[in-house]
């Protein structure tokens, strides 16, 4: 049974995921699990090329349920289970062969920024802001630190996670957390354009870009350069065949 809070539909080669879960669009554990399952299934569907993440309402996603500073502290084993589910979701977003596009109409915090940061393309409205408020609850956002310093400069990652301060869209763009900032009234149309531009490119080539980036994330530059030789040879030979 689908989890409350996610609306999932297929539009041609795009899997559209809309977050619709209260005023803050908080993720439940069931929503995390469902989105992960949808990403796994979509990766096995040769007719799908894109995943579009979007939200209804004024905010994109302000995190997960139970993460507020005044929320009761769960037991360690429960925290481990939730953290493991979020880490798996972040990994799926980065490693799926589909191109993940985030359409960010409003504020994102915690897990919500993870959805944006782990997407391949993120287009945000000018009013959107981003934060990691976990420090305000008295703990370090270590799940975030597992991916954020690989997406933006280390000192900027430290500042965001260590202070919990909001970052505006233009700053997030300069940091590399998002791809583009547009007026709110242009957001949906601009994401349509982005997907259309990518859809005009070779399917295998685009999947190759995503797959190679995922494969070499943990490699040092010389190892990644060496891996590129065989990958390029196989890709070019495959086209010739």
TABELFEN-V208654 format. One record per pair of residues at least 12 apart in sequence whose C-alpha atoms are under 8 Angstrom apart, sorted by sequence separation. I is the first residue (numbers start at 1). J is the second residue. D is the distance in whole Angstrom. If there is no record, write none. Layout:
((I:J:D) (I:J:D))
//
This chain:
((6:18:6) (7:19:7) (104:116:8) (145:157:8) (169:181:7) (6:19:5) (7:20:7) (102:115:8) (5:19:6) (6:20:6) (102:116:6) (5:20:5) (6:21:7) (5:21:4) (145:161:8) (4:21:7) (5:22:8) (102:119:6) (113:130:6) (144:161:8) (101:119:6) (102:120:8) (104:122:7) (106:124:8) (113:131:7) (100:119:5) (101:120:6) (102:121:6) (103:122:6) (104:123:6) (105:124:6) (106:125:7) (113:132:8) (156:175:7) (212:231:8) (5:25:8) (99:119:8) (100:120:5) (101:121:5) (102:122:5) (103:123:5) (104:124:4) (105:125:5) (107:127:8) (108:128:7) (141:161:7) (99:120:6) (100:121:6) (101:122:6) (102:123:6) (103:124:6) (104:125:6) (106:127:6) (107:128:5) (108:129:6) (109:130:6) (110:131:7) (140:161:7) (5:27:8) (93:115:8) (99:121:8) (101:123:8) (105:127:8) (106:128:4) (107:129:5) (108:130:5) (109:131:5) (110:132:5) (140:162:7) (153:175:7) (105:128:6) (106:129:7) (107:130:6) (108:131:7) (109:132:6) (110:133:7) (152:175:6) (90:114:7) (94:118:6) (104:128:7) (109:133:7) (110:134:7) (152:176:6) (6:31:7) (86:111:8) (90:115:7) (93:118:6) (94:119:7) (151:176:7) (152:177:6) (5:31:7) (93:119:6) (94:120:7) (135:161:7) (151:177:6) (3:30:6) (4:31:7) (15:42:8) (91:118:8) (134:161:8) (135:162:6) (136:163:8) (208:235:8) (3:31:6) (90:118:6) (132:160:6) (133:161:7) (135:163:7) (136:164:7) (131:160:7) (132:161:6) (135:164:6) (25:55:8) (114:144:7) (131:161:8) (133:163:8) (134:164:7) (205:235:8) (3:34:7) (117:148:7) (133:164:4) (2:34:7) (132:164:5) (133:165:7) (15:48:7) (131:164:6) (132:165:7) (13:47:6) (14:48:6) (17:51:7) (19:53:8) (23:57:7) (25:59:7) (27:61:8) (110:144:8) (117:151:7) (131:165:6) (132:166:8) (13:48:4) (14:49:6) (15:50:6) (16:51:6) (17:52:6) (18:53:6) (19:54:6) (20:55:6) (23:58:8) (24:59:6) (25:60:7) (26:61:6) (29:64:8) (131:166:5) (12:48:8) (13:49:5) (14:50:5) (15:51:5) (16:52:5) (17:53:5) (18:54:5) (19:55:4) (20:56:5) (23:59:7) (24:60:8) (25:61:5) (26:62:6) (27:63:6) (28:64:6) (29:65:8) (130:166:5) (131:167:6) (13:50:6) (14:51:6) (15:52:6) (16:53:6) (17:54:6) (18:55:5) (19:56:6) (20:57:8) (24:61:6) (25:62:6) (26:63:5) (27:64:4) (28:65:6) (129:166:6) (130:167:5) (14:52:7) (16:54:8) (18:56:7) (24:62:6) (25:63:8) (26:64:5) (27:65:6) (129:167:5) (130:168:7) (26:65:6) (129:168:5) (130:169:8) (128:168:6) (129:169:6) (19:60:8) (127:168:7) (128:169:6) (19:61:8) (127:169:7) (130:172:8) (126:169:6) (60:104:6) (125:169:7) (126:170:7) (60:105:6) (62:107:7) (63:108:7) (124:169:7) (59:105:7) (60:106:5) (61:107:7) (62:108:5) (63:109:5) (64:110:8) (51:98:7) (53:100:7) (58:105:7) (59:106:4) (60:107:5) (61:108:5) (62:109:4) (63:110:5) (64:111:6) (49:97:8) (50:98:5) (51:99:6) (52:100:6) (53:101:6) (54:102:6) (55:103:8) (58:106:6) (59:107:5) (60:108:5) (61:109:6) (62:110:6) (63:111:4) (49:98:5) (50:99:5) (51:100:5) (52:101:5) (53:102:5) (54:103:5) (55:104:8) (58:107:8) (59:108:7) (62:111:7) (63:112:5) (48:98:7) (49:99:6) (50:100:6) (51:101:6) (52:102:6) (53:103:6) (54:104:6) (55:105:7) (61:111:8) (62:112:6) (63:113:8) (50:101:7) (52:103:7) (54:105:8) (61:112:5) (33:85:7) (36:88:7) (40:92:7) (60:112:7) (61:113:8) (29:82:7) (32:85:7) (36:89:5) (39:92:7) (43:96:6) (32:86:7) (35:89:8) (39:93:8) (43:97:6) (124:178:7) (43:98:6) (123:178:6) (124:179:8) (126:181:6) (29:85:8) (33:89:8) (36:92:7) (40:96:8) (42:98:8) (87:143:7) (122:178:5) (123:179:6) (124:180:6) (125:181:6) (126:182:6) (32:89:7) (39:96:7) (121:178:7) (122:179:5) (123:180:5) (124:181:5) (125:182:5) (126:183:5) (127:184:7) (121:179:6) (122:180:7) (123:181:6) (124:182:6) (125:183:5) (126:184:6) (123:182:7) (125:184:5) (83:143:7) (117:177:6) (116:177:8) (117:178:7) (116:178:7) (125:187:6) (124:187:7) (123:187:7) (69:134:8) (67:134:8) (69:136:6) (70:137:7) (123:190:8) (69:137:4) (123:191:7) (68:137:7) (69:138:8) (105:184:7) (105:187:7) (27:111:8) (103:187:7) (103:188:7) (103:191:7) (101:191:8) (101:195:8) (99:207:8) (98:207:7) (97:207:5) (97:208:8) (99:210:7) (98:210:8) (97:210:6) (96:210:8) (97:211:6) (95:210:7) (96:211:8) (95:211:7) (95:214:5) (94:214:6) (50:195:8) (49:199:8) (49:203:8))
//
